[in-house]
Amino acid sequence: MNNDNCTTTQDCNISGDNSADRLNRDCFCTTLNRDQLNGVLQADDINQAILATHPQLFSNTTVFISSEQFQKMREIIQAVTRVVNLPDYAQKILAHAPGIAAYNPGTAGVFMGYDFHLSVQGPKVIEINTNAGGAFLNLVLVSAQTECCRAVGKLLPQLKMQIDEQFMAMFLNEWHLQRGEKPLMTIAIIDEKPQQQFLYPEFKMAQHLFESHSITTIIADPSELQFINNQLSHKGQVIDLVYNRLTDFWLDKPQHSTLRQAYEMGAVVVTPNPHHYAFYADKRNLVVLSDPSSLKNIAANDIAILEAGIPQTKNVTAENASDLWQSRKHLFFKPVLGFGSRAAYRGDKLTKRVWSEILQGDYVAQNIVPPSERGLIVDKQETTLKMDLRAYVYAGEVQLLAARLYKGQTTNFRTDGGGFAPVFIVD
């Protein structure tokens, strides 16, 4: 086997209970074939210069987790899915959610994203997202991996599955859950100014997948939509299903009123939708899911799994502000409706000015779970980057795992050597 890309003096064929941790620490392999990646992107009609314009989008290496870590992640995800579907949980969530959240069209929500940090006590969910970005990009990333050592050589075939067919089946199932056996003819991928979005390349990948299954696919801004005669359309083309990439989770903005009206009237299938966001991704949900006293009355059987898997989270209130400020060094503060790490702060970095803004806003405080690290080569030098893991989930089942490597307080795509990385499961 060709080991030219291995730059460590240690053999990457590591075994034992801590083999995944040791591989992350000691195996400095370069597994990404960037020429192959660029070729796949060009085949999907993506800007040929994407790797130049997005230099920190893809890391050159891979990340390893143990099968035990993966199994614990699955248990946490499935426990959350069970709780979310209980009437008592719904009652708690709808008490603070807007009216649109109560409308449940019966779909499951595509590309649910569970973000994990790997602690010494096991995987911890730090966030749950709807419309989690990067799934299509990570699928392409998997296809461009090359083996450079024995460990990767053994694991690579596990990744090269037809995950794209799972993705397609997921969208078709969303359609059938709401429309039965009626054929799906048109999908619209909707986001504000989509061509200016950082992850626009994966909109094109999704379009390519849908059209390969003979489904007309539009990429559009919501302001371009029309709702006439109980039909949502774009330039005369009737839309059956919307793949929703908007971060206006309640569809509150005036420019989204057309889509909101069509959704509320059941004239179009929207996935993910406000109901999915309210029940999974609103960060106030983590307060309930991490609180054994709340879970005792909702889902006693899952208390142990969720208490171990979700760091304690509290609403920031005037009543607990003093205590939270005193313990801030151990806390991470996140806006309730935030996304993409925006306006999120580590407590040990807080200034009085920012603290004042947090108290005036709507925030939760979560116990900090330090991210684990991945060793890699950057500019011919051995270094380490922080990492988190994202599980792309549908109906409680993991479809794809990806890591994000970075430096800084929160995940980003601005770190040399960082970006998305595929995840190998080590038995």
Buried (B, 14 or more C-beta within 10 A) or exposed (E): EEBEBBBBEBEBBBEEEEBBBBBBBBBBBBBBBEEBBBEBBEEBEBBEEBBEEBEBBBBBBBBBBBEBBBEBBBBBBBBBBBBBEEEEBBEBBBEBBEEBBEEEBEBBBBBBBBBBBBEEEBBBBBBBBBBBBBBBBBBBBBBBBBBBBBBBBBBBEEBEEEBBEBBBEBBBBBBBBBBEEEEBBBBBBBBBEBEEBEBBBBBBBBBBBBEEEEBBBBBBBBBBBBBEEEEBBBEEEBBBBBBBBBBBBBBEBEBBBBBBBBBBEEBBBBBBBBBBBBBBBBBBBBBBBBBEEBBEEBBEEBBEBBBBBBBBBBBBEEEEBEEBBEEBEEBBBBBBBBBEBEBBBBBEEBEEEEBEEBBEBBBBBBBBBEBBBBBBBBEEEEBBBBBBBBBBBBBBBBBBBBBBBBBEBBBBBEBEBBBBBBBBBBE
